[in-house]
Structures are given as C-alpha cells and as structure tokens.
C-alpha cells in the first residue's frame, strides 16, 4: 500500500512539473513574440502615428 501511494505521489509530481514547465515555456514564447511584434501591432491599430 505504501509503495502505491509513493508511486502515485511521484506520478503526480512528475505531471505537475511537466505542466508548469510547459506553461513557463509557452509564456516565454508569447512574451518574446509580443516583444518583437508589439510595435507593429500598435502602429497598425492607429494608436501612434508612423515615424
């Protein structure tokens, strides 16, 4: 019984680490993309005049 609980907790922790790691990588990718595309998005929306 103790082995089953230990294995279940290990699988849960592994899944949690994978989920958090994927979220972290996804957020970084979105941030990098916005960093490069945000000026063009703001300009095309007409919020600031073209220079």
C-alpha positions, 0 to 999 in steps of 0.5 A, spaced: 500 500 500 505 504 501 509 503 495 502 505 491 501 511 494 509 513 493 508 511 486 502 515 485 505 521 489 511 521 484 506 520 478 503 526 480 509 530 481 512 528 475 505 531 471 505 537 475 512 539 473 511 537 466 505 542 466 508 548 469 514 547 465 510 547 459 506 553 461 513 557 463 515 555 456 509 557 452 509 564 456 516 565 454 514 564 447 508 569 447 512 574 451 518 574 446 513 574 440 509 580 443 516 583 444 518 583 437 511 584 434 508 589 439 510 595 435 507 593 429 501 591 432 500 598 435 502 602 429 497 598 425 491 599 430 492 607 429 494 608 436 501 612 434 502 615 428 508 612 423 515 615 424 
